[in-house]
Amino acid sequence: MLLEEKMFDKVEQMLEEDGTMEELRADGGEAVCRMMITGGEVPEQLELEQKENVAAFFCSFDVIDTILGIAYDTKELKPVSGIFSAPQKEGAQEPDGELGAFFVQLVDENIGPEGKCPLPMFIWVNEGGPLVILPEE
């Protein structure tokens, strides 16, 4: 489930009103997955050799009740952990490797030279490809 579903729905409503969602559907049909990338604290159970200049990014989904995460060196601009997961409810399905790789790719592409990443990211995925909405600065 999405971590901030109400916020996601608000953004989607704005995109409906300006015609963006209609364009997305025209290009590739209905969205088959909605994703949201947020930031947060590095989980304590994640044993990292490096503790300074590390941020955690998390990805939640509307179709899977598991959150993915990755720890990232904000100075060197590279991951310092593999992808980790946390089920949001018992028996939750694990996202496939493609979604995990896409999540990391989005962080890689959007993290700036100062180690800041525009968050939250709102993502709709359909047959035509993803629509990624970043917050305005």
C-alpha atoms as one frame of an Amber mdcrd trajectory, in Angstrom:
protein
   0.000   0.000   0.000   1.145   3.539  -0.666   2.599   5.262   2.401   0.802
   8.559   1.753  -2.194   7.455  -0.299  -4.257  10.598   0.369  -1.384  12.822
  -0.805  -0.934  10.608  -3.871  -4.663  10.834  -4.660  -4.523  14.653  -4.393
  -1.658  14.833  -6.889  -3.488  12.426  -9.196  -6.612  14.589  -9.030  -4.571
  17.659 -10.044  -3.142  15.675 -12.967  -6.661  14.584 -13.971  -7.764  18.215
 -13.981  -4.882  19.404 -16.182  -5.217  16.507 -18.669  -1.943  14.745 -17.808
  -3.630  11.497 -16.753  -5.710  11.454 -19.949  -2.467  11.762 -21.963  -0.904
   8.926 -19.948  -3.892   6.653 -20.656  -3.836   7.605 -24.368  -0.133   6.677
 -24.577  -0.283   3.354 -22.761  -3.617   2.570 -21.153  -4.506   2.599 -17.483
  -1.751   2.613 -14.896  -0.955  -0.920 -13.738   1.106   0.265 -10.760   1.416
   3.432  -8.708   4.621   4.000  -6.743   5.734   6.616  -4.238   9.332   7.292
  -3.221   9.948   8.982   0.120  12.897   9.508   2.433  13.489   8.604   6.043
  15.847   7.301   8.669  18.134   4.382   7.962  16.637   1.358   9.771  18.675
   0.336  12.829  18.684  -3.323  11.793  20.510  -2.369   8.588  24.132  -2.952
   9.524  26.230  -0.498   7.534  29.967   0.030   7.788  29.424   3.671   6.899
  27.062   5.739   9.066  27.863   9.346   8.061  26.288  11.058   5.052  23.809
   8.223   4.603  20.149   8.702   3.743  17.439   6.122   3.263  14.935   6.104
   0.432  11.749   4.055   0.517   9.367   2.980  -2.236   5.776   1.949  -1.606
   3.265   0.574  -4.105  -0.494   0.427  -4.532  -0.414  -3.178  -5.800   2.002
  -4.749  -3.305   1.998  -4.480   0.490   5.780  -4.387   0.831   8.042  -1.362
   1.055  11.448  -1.380  -0.617  14.344   0.659   0.716  17.941   1.523  -0.037
  20.644   3.356   1.921  22.514   5.937  -0.107  25.775   7.824   0.418  24.765
  11.448  -0.140  28.360  12.612  -0.569  29.620   9.957  -2.980  26.139   9.691
  -4.580  25.997   5.907  -4.577  24.144   3.130  -2.756  25.783   1.755   0.400
  23.315  -1.090   0.821  21.440  -3.491  -1.323  17.704  -3.167  -1.684  15.920
  -4.197   1.492  12.224  -4.860   2.008   9.684  -4.587   4.781   6.263  -6.201
   4.523   3.393  -3.884   5.502   1.231  -6.837   6.494   1.693 -10.518   7.097
   2.004 -12.634   3.957   2.725  -9.621   1.747   4.122 -10.324  -1.705   7.682
  -9.244  -2.518   8.021  -6.832  -5.459   9.800  -8.304  -8.465  13.382  -7.381
  -9.304  12.256  -5.043 -12.113  10.408  -2.773  -9.680  13.404  -2.741  -7.355
  15.784  -1.838 -10.173  13.401   0.889 -11.368  13.231   2.322  -7.833  17.045
   2.522  -7.598  17.243   3.986 -11.110  14.832   6.788 -10.138  16.902   7.678
  -7.064  20.130   7.560  -9.121  18.665   9.814 -11.810  17.205  12.378  -9.437
  19.715  12.764  -6.620  21.510  16.082  -6.993  25.160  16.989  -6.540  24.495
  18.069  -2.928  23.026  14.655  -2.134  19.446  15.905  -2.094  16.661  14.116
  -3.898  13.286  15.719  -4.726  10.770  13.934  -2.523   8.195  12.605  -2.570
   8.238  11.201  -6.097   4.917  10.095  -7.552   5.083   7.423 -10.281   2.449
   5.853 -12.511   3.487   2.872 -14.650   1.530   1.695 -17.684   2.252  -0.138
 -20.945   3.611   3.093 -22.479   6.154   3.629 -19.713   6.300   5.580 -16.471
   5.068   9.039 -15.597   7.248  10.489 -12.834   6.120  13.615 -11.011   8.660
  15.414  -8.810   7.851  18.178  -6.340   8.549  21.707  -7.476  11.368  23.424
  -5.646
